[in-house]
Amino acid sequence: MQAIVIERLDGPDAAVVRDVPEPGHHHHRAGGVRVVVEVRAVGLSVIDVLQSRGRYQYGTPTPYVLGSEIAGVVVEADPASGFAVGDRVGSIVFWGGMAERAVVAPDYTAKLPDDMSFVQGAAVYLNYSTAWFALHRSGVRPGGTVLVHGAAGGVGTALLDLADAFGVRAIAVVSSDDKAELARRAGADEVIRSDGPWKDDVLRLTDGHGVDAVLDPVGGDRFTDSLRALRTGGMLVVIGFAGGSIPEVRVNRLLLRNLSVTGISMDTMDAEYPGTLRMVRDAVQDLMAAGRIHPVVGRVFPFVEAAEAMRLIESRDALGKVVVTGP
């Protein structure tokens, strides 16, 4: 079968079309349960770029098949999986997705509604499971306010979309006019610019109190001002470091204003508290079924242009989710 293979850890330029064997195994996170999906679309993210450069914490040796998230049709399923042949699904696979067929893990796989396209389906699970878990961990209550960094990216737009389901007001931080427009379409109640006095803007929009939670997939040098933008007793949720650098915090800032900082990692939480992954999966699936998830797809590339899709993500010019159609 055809696949896009990363042959060396040189980034997007290492992505090439190759013939590879069909998967004869189960997914490495499936606990021995085998589910095979015919791939119709592949969602790419910063995970794919980092992994192609050997910088992702859950990476795999080369050569490997590119593609961290897929949508498609189940063509083989163990009875214990909870899936059946013909099911339309979306799944996080971490790698191995950009091929004619891929194996998936049930805990990382959700059924897609019939009215959702495969391109949209490839933009759901990774972003929305991350966004749902971040909002859940933030402890923000209905009527509260959250600040979303990187609000025009895949996770950012998912956070804005889910804010309504959680009953919270969302303030989006973006870096351009195009991203501001996209954030508003994704559900932002207010939009502010990262190249302006955004911390002061947050305080102005919250009558000087600050937000209940900051949801941050960017990191970098805005971290300290994110703490300053929190109200007393607020929480900063660390989602990732798309900005490149990992910030440090002076803990006296937490002490003086009763602030909290938490990270999110569903895998490690599930290891300590089994059932976490299925809780998140079921929540996302229920929201899809209720029509409350509206994934933002910025660009769709043909299969043979997978490397170009990765370059777009690496440039940080991508809006919403970047999707590649199947072979």
Summary of the structure (lengths in Angstrom):
residues: 327
radius of gyration: 19.4
end to end distance: 9.2
largest distance: 60.0
contacts: 1160
relative contact order: 0.16
helix: 35%
strand: 27%
